[in-house]
Amino acid sequence: MTGQGASAGSLQQRFEASFMPTYGVPPVVPVRGEGCHVWDADGARYLDLIAGIAVSSLGHAHPALVEAVTRQVGAIAHTSNLFVNEPEVLLAERLLGLLKAPARVFMANSGAEANECALKLAIRHGKTTGRTYFVAAENGFHGRTLGALSLTGKPSIRDQFGPFPLDIRFVPYGDPDALKQAVTEDCAAVFLEPTQGEAGVVPPPAGYFAAAREVCDATGALLVLDEIQSAIGRTGHWFAHQHDGIIPDVLTLAKGLGGGLPIGACVGFGDAGTIFAKGDHGSTFGGNPVSSAAALAVLDTIERDDLLDHVRTIGARLAAGIDTVGHPLLARVRGRGLWLAAVLTSDAAPAVQAAAQRAGFLVNAVQPDAIRIAPPLVITAEQADSFVEALPAILTEASG
């Protein structure tokens, strides 16, 4: 045990007795973190290679984040959308500066809420232009709320909550011809991820997003990019769509933006930024000053410490290291920057996740045959190398 807290087993039992069974019982009970390491309630240390699902951009207990949150909560912690707070204004201005295009921002609390906002923008666009349906990608993931879920191309989590009131047409991800056939002048919007996260960190083929931009320009459909996981430096650019040199009509953000504090944002570019009128949308906690202060600290630190270059360098090192592990259970590695998937030759991802945990590494079995690796952006070369060195034994244990 650490300090005077309860043991991991005790907390897991109480968790199971108190919570709806949506997550099962998680196998680790972290109680403290520093940098890229966390300690559980029984004192075991782990190298965190999932970062709260690509959320903890600066790792744990980063001084800049601690200082910003402490200072802001000591000044004013909440104002609601009835009033203006300075951190939210500074954050919106900073995001627009990074995007380098005329746009407007709506602040929310999460990725699903950011996508709900984007969907409402697309619905309004459709109603005012006589468009009747939407296009999204097979195996895409946009959230669990009903609007976001209607756009999610995973039947296993979608179908049991249907039917949905919107006409959503799904196309294979990465297939420009299928996209061109599906998107007509009756399509209100196309919703895509620049890399499919929950599908197993699946990057697009070269030219796919240029083709998506072209077909939306030709038909008048909005191009909506879900960058909930991929933005804020995760792939080595501020935003993953910058790899493809395009500008979307609507962009959604969350996860890594707050560095551990809950925040989401929906950005409308050009005319899409003025679709809503007063009263069309709202969020009590959106733009919360504490979360906004945290996000500003994240952006400042990424820029000050040149973490975009660091992500590209360490991401390439980590991917190359994994790629050289000659093991029968490992097929290949895919992804960009510090957002990778170790693709397996069989559906052994849960066993690999468990073996990695026993070896002191936290990873995520994102698909039956894929392990997601999304460490804090501050991970060191030595820490990345330690995982690569441990990986053969982890895979062997998982194969047993």
N, C-alpha and C positions, 0 to 999 in steps of 0.2 A: 504494500500500500504506500501511497504518497501522502504526506501531511496527515490530516485527520479525516480524509474522505472515505467513502465506502469502497469496498472492493469491486472489481469489475463484475464478478459473478453476481454480487448482490444488486448492483445497478441494472444489470441485464434482466434479472428476475423481476425487478420493480418496473422496468420498462415494459416487459411483456405483459404485466398485469394492468398497466395504466394506459397503454396506447392501442389504437386500432392496429390490426395486424398488417398494415400496408407494406412494411419493410422487413417483416420477420423480426428476428433479434440480431442486430449488427454484432459482428464478432470482436470488435475492438472498442474500448471505452477511453478515448483520449481525454486527458485532463489538463495537459500543459503542452505548449509548443515553444520552440525557439528555432528561428531560421527554418531549415527544411526538416527538422526532427520534431516528433511528438512523443510524449510519454503517456502510457495508459495508466489506469487506476491502480494497477499492481506494480508499477514502476518499470515496465518493459519499454525500451526505446525503439522507435521505428524511423526509417527514412521515408518521408512522406512523398510519394511519387504520384499522388492523385490530387492533392491540394484542394480538398473539398469539392471535387468535380470541377477542376480548372477555375476555382474561385480565389484561393489564397495566393494572389499574384506575387506578393512580397514575402511569402512564407508566414511564419507565426511570430507574433510579438515584435514585429518590425518597429524600430524606434519612431520612424516618421509617422506610421499609422497610429501607434499608441499616443503620440503627442497630439496629433490632429484631432483624434476622437476625444481625448481627455479635455483638450482646450475647448472644443465645441460643446460638449455635454455640460461643461462648467459654465458656459455662457447662456445657451438656449438649446434645448434638445428637440423641440417640436414646435411648429407654427401652424400646420395644416395649409391647405391651398387657399385659405381666406386671406393669407398675408404673403408678402415676399420675404424670403430670407437670402442673405448675401451668398452663402455657399452654393445654393442651387443656381444662382445667376452666374457665378464664376465658373461653375462646372459646365453649364450649357454653353457658355462662351468658349470655354477651353475645348470642348468636344467639336464645336463648329470650326474652331481654328485648326484642329487636327484633321478634320475632314476636308477642309479647303474648298468648300462649295456652299452656295447660299442654301440655308436650311433652317428649320425650326425644330425644337426639341419638346417632347413630353416626358416628364419624369414619372417612373413607376417604382414598384418594389421588387420586381422579379422578372425573369425572362418570360414566363407565361403571360404576365400582365402586359409586358412590352409588346408581345405578339397579339394579344387581344386588342390593343390600341391600333396596331398595324392592320389587323383584320377589319376593325371598324372604319378605318380610313379607306380601305379597299372597298368595303360595302358601300360607303357613301360615294366613292368614285363611280362604282357600278351603277348606282341609282341615278346619279346625275348625268350619266352618259349612255344609259340604256344597256348596260352590260350585265350578264346574268350568271356567269359561273367563274370559278377559280381553278387554277392549276397548281399542283404541288407534286413533290417527288415521292416515289415509292421508297419506303424505309426511312423517310425523313421524320424528324421529331421536332415539335414546336411547343410542347407543353401539355399539361394534364387538364387544364380548364376546358370547358366544352368547346369554345371557339378555337383555341389552339389545338385541341385534340381532333377537331374536325379536319384540320390541315395535316395531321400526323399520319404518315403512310405506313403505320404498323398495325395490321389487323388484330394482332394479339391483344393490344391495349385499347384499340379504337372501337372495334365492332360491338363489344358488349355494352357500350354506352350510346349506340346509335338507335334509330336513324337521326341524322343531323339535318338541320333546316337548310343548309347551304349546299349548292351543287359544286362539289369538289372533284376534280378529275386528276387522277394520279398518272404520272409518266415515269419511266425508268430514269434514275438519276444518271447524269452524264451523257445522255443521248440527245444531241442537238436536233436530229431529225424528228424524233418523237415530240420534242418540245415545239418545233415549228408546226407540226401537224395538229397539236393540241390547242395552240394559242391562236385564236381568231379575233376579229374585231368585236366579238361578243364576250370576250374574256376580260374580267375586271382586273385581275392581278395574278402574278406568278410568285409563289413563295418557295424560296430555295435556301439551303445552307451552303456557304462557300466550301465547307467540308462537312460531310455528314458525321456528326459526333456520335450519337447513340447507335448508329448503324455499325460502328466499329472504326471510327476515324477514317473515313473514306474520302480522299481528295478528289476533285473533279479532273477529268482529262483536260489537257491543254486546249484552250479556245472555247470551252463550254460556256463560260460566263460572258465572253464577248458575243457568242451566238445568242444567249439569253437576252442580253441588252439589245441586240439587233432586232430580235423578233418582237420584243416589247415596244421598241421604238416604232416598228412598222405597223403594229396593231393598235397602239394606244393603251395597252395593258400596263399596269404598274409593276415594276420589278421590285419585289420585297425580299431583302436579304436578312436572314436570321443569323446574326453573329453573336448569339448568346454565349457560346463557348469559344468562338474563334477569334474574338476581338481583343483589344487592349494588350497587344504584344504577343499573344499566345503563339502565333505562327511566324514571328519575326518581323511583322509589320504592325502598325497600330491596328489596322483592320485587315482581315484576310482578303477582302475583295480588292485591296490594293495590289495584290499579286497579279491580278488580271487587268489592272489599269482601267477599270470601269467605275461609274458612279451609279448606285441604285436610285430608285425613287423613294424607297422607305428602307430604313435600317433599324434593326432592333439589337439592343445591348443589355447585358446584365453580368452575372457571374464575376469575372475578373475585374470588372470596373470598380467594385467596392472593396476588393481585397479581403473580404470576409464579412463586410457589412451588407445588409440587403439593399439592393438598388437595381433599377432597370431603367432603360430609356428607349424611346421610340423617336427616330429622327425622320422627318419628312423633308425631302429635297425639293427645291423649286416650288411648283404649284402644289405638290403633295403636302407641303408644310403649312398650307393655309386652307386645307379642305374643311377642317373643323371650325365651327363657330363657337362663341361663348356658350357654355353649358352642354356641349356635345359629349364631353368626356371628363373624367375627374379621378382623383386618387387622394384619399386623406393623408397617407404617408408618403406619397410621391414627392421627391425633392426634399425629403427630410434633411435638416441641416447637418445632423451627425453623419448620416450616410454620404451626403454630398461632400462634407469635409474629408471623409475617408477616401472617397474617389479622387478628390483633388490631390491628396497625399500620394495615392497610387500613381497618378499621371506624372506628378512632379518627380517622383523617385525613378520611374522608368526613364524619363528624359534625362535627369541629372546623372544617373549611373550608367547611361547608355545601354540599357537592358535589351533594347531591340537587337543590337549587334551581338550581345551576349546570348540571347535566345537562339539566334541563327548559328552561332559558333558551337554552343553546347548541344543544341538540338542535332546538328550534323554529327557531332562527336558521338552522341548517344545512339543515334540511328546507325551510324557506321559500326559502332561496337556491337550492337545487337545483331546486325546483319552478318557479322563475322562469327557469331556463335554457331558452330556446327553441331546441331542437335536434331535428332529425328522428329522431335515434337515441334520444332520451330520452322515455319515455312518462309517467312519474310517479315520485314518491317515496313510500315507505310505511315504517311503523315507529313506534317510540316512543323518546323521549329520544335518547340517543346510540347507538341501535341501529337503523340505517336501511338501506334498500335502494333504490338507484337502478334502477328497472325500465326495461328497454330495449325498443325496438320490434322488435328482432331478436336472434338468438342470437349477439351480439357481445361478451358479457362477457369472454371471454379476451383479446380484442383491446383492450378498454377497460382491463383490468388491466395489460396490457403497456404501453400508451400512458401510463397514469398513472405507472407505474414510471419510464419514461423522463423524465417531467416532474418526478419527485421526490416522488411520492405512492405509498404502499402501501395498496392496497385489495384486495378479494377477490372473484373471480368465483364466487360461491356457487352460482349456477345459470346455465345458458347465457344467460339473458336478465336476470340480476340481479346487481348489484354490491353486496356487503355493505360497509357503513361502520360500524365500531365502534371509534372512537378511544379513547384513554385518557380517563377522566372529567375529567382536568385540562386538556383542550384549551382553548385560548383562543379568543376571538371572532376575533382576527386570523388565527389559524391556520385556523379553519374557513372564514373568508372567502377565504383564499388558495386553498383547494381549489375553492370555488365559482367564483372568478375564472378558474382554470385549466381548469375542466371543459369549456367549449365547445371549446377547442383539443384537449383530450384526445379528446373524442367525434368531432371531425372527423378527427383522425389515425386513430382506430380504424375509421372508416367508409371510409377510403381503400383 
